Amino acid sequence: MRGQAALVLTCVLIGACASAPDPNSPAPSRKFNPDTDPYWQDPHWDLALLNAIQSVVHSPADPSDLSTPRLHGTVKFTFAEGDISYPEIVESTGNLDMDRLMLHQVVEAHPPKPTGPYAAAAHEFSVPLAMPTPLESFEATVAEAIDRWKVYPKEAIMSGTMGSNVMGFDYLDGIASNIVLIESSKDRWLDKASLKAVSQAALPAAPPAYAGKTLHIQAGFCYSVETNGRPGIPCPKTPGVIQVSGIRISR
């Protein structure tokens, strides 16, 4: 089941509503109907919108500065006819200059095209966003590389075992070493699968700013099993969290 992810991260199928859904909320019990439901209730479209916006939001910090903290903020805007307009900060990053930059970056995003009977309808969203530093953006590419090697152990799927764990390792010029289990899922199969994913992943080369430098990186894993159509545990949609999903049919 390599490459099968829980939501997108994600763990989460984000449910759309008048504002962006809480990524930690469970998946909706009623399935989205593209023939009758508005596009903003489509969890996949909603996720694509979030990803499109988050992909353009970033901090202008110096890549060589490894201590610059990640900023967070929440932006409200109107989406209509494929465009984002009237953005405003509803939760500040704590820095007015960064707030202005975040608003500018949000309107530069290329949202997915809405479909269905309400495709032409305008809708207001409120979206929590991270403003990652260059280092955090690189760590996200490392997590994406590890994501390609994730596997949900069949033993865990058969038993319906779910959980989360965190792996830590040293990264140096595309090589992971000193891989350790920082936080256990309390299940040996899940912990073993996460260790294997990190150790086998083909990690990206270091960008110039990090070449020859050892970076201490963490990768979280969230394992969630759907059983007889019932969703598993919700996973946090957080950068660095790798979601692994499975399907179990009990009789």
Beta strands, then each sheet from edge to edge (+ up, - down):
strand 1: 71-80
strand 2: 83-91
strand 3: 123-131
strand 4: 163-172
strand 5: 175-183
strand 6: 215-227
strand 7: 241-248
sheet 1: 2+ 1- 3+
sheet 2: 5+ 4- 6+ 7+
end
